[in-house]
């Protein structure tokens, strides 16, 4: 006799629940969070482009705003999310095709390492730009 399954009462929140997950599961959670962050950034970016179409004064005001530490920190978050999301997407695609499945953990560590290196390179260039 089959026991009825307990209904899932959490729904989408289970996508972000790290409990009991292996390294690959954590990779998926961070990938989902970076996707949400990049989507929010896309809308902010499109909004700012619309403001820039208002003329040179709007552009000058944008440049002054972009130099603020909070905005620069946000740009760093976008770089981290973009690098991680793109590289982890390649890792996920390889695993989906059955390539390098035993090396999933090492690939994720490589993704994180390359993301950190890329972030440092970008950060140094951003902070030293004149």
N, C-alpha and C positions, 0 to 999 in steps of 0.2 A: 504494500500500500504506500503510495507516494504521499509525502508530507507536503502540505501547501507551502509555497515560498513566502517568506516574510516580505511585505512590500517595502520598497525603498522609500523612506520618508525624507531623505536628505537631498536627493536629486543631484543637481549640478555641483553642490558643495563637495560631493565625493571626488570630483575632478581635482580638487585642491587639497585633499586630506592626505598628508604625508605619512600618517601612521601605517606601519606595516609594509611600507614600500621599499623596494631595493633601489640601488643607485639609478637605474634606468627610469624607475617611477618618479624619482625626484627630478630627473631630467625633463620628463614630460610635464610635470607641474610647473617648473620654471619656464618651460617653453610656452605654456598656456598664459602664464602671467606676463611674459614678455610680449606675447601677441596682443594682449589687452592693452598694455602700455603703449605699444607702437600704434595701435588703432586710435587711441586717445590722442597721441601726438599727431597723427595724420590730420585729424580734424582741427587741432590747434594750428597746425602748419597751414592748412587751407584757409583758415580764418585770418591768419597773419598776412598771407598773400593777398587776400581781399583788401585788407587795410592798406597794404603797400600800393595798391592800384589807385589810392586816393591822392597821390602826388608826392613831390619831393619832401615836403614837410613830414608826411607820414613815414617816409623812408628814414629820414634823419632821426625821428623819434624812435623808430624801431631799432636802429643801430645803437642808440643810447641805452635802450632797454636791454638789448642783447648783451651788453657789456656788464650787466649787473651779476653779482655772484650767484644769486638764486637761479637765474636763467642759464648761466654757464654750468651750474651743477645739473640742471635739467638736461642740458645738452649732453653731459657726460652719461646720464642715465639712458638717454636715447642711443648713444654709441654702444653702451654695454648691452642694452636690449637688442639692438640691431645685429651686433656681432654674434651674440649668443644665439639668438633666434635663427639666424641664417646658418651658422655652423651646426647647431644642434639639429636643424632640419635636414642637413646632409647626413648626419649620423643616423637619424630616424629613417631616412630613405634607404640608406645602406642596410640597416637592420630589417626593414620591410621586405627587401629583396633577398634576404637571407645571407647577405655579405657581412662578414666580420661580426656575426652575432656573439661568438665567444669573447670578443674583445670589446663588448659594449661599454664596460666600465672604463677601460683605458681610453676609448674614444671620447667618452664624456669628460674625463679628466683632461684630455687634449683640447676639447672644445673650451673648457673653462680656462685652461692655460693660455690658449691663443686669444681668447676674449680679454683676459687680463693684460696680456702683452699689448694687444691692439689698443686697449683703453689707455694704458700708460703712454704709448706713442702719441695717441690723439691728444691726451691731456697736456703733455709737454708742448706739443705744437700749438695747442689752443692758448696756453698760458704765455708762451713766448712770442706769439704773433703781435706785430706792432700795428 
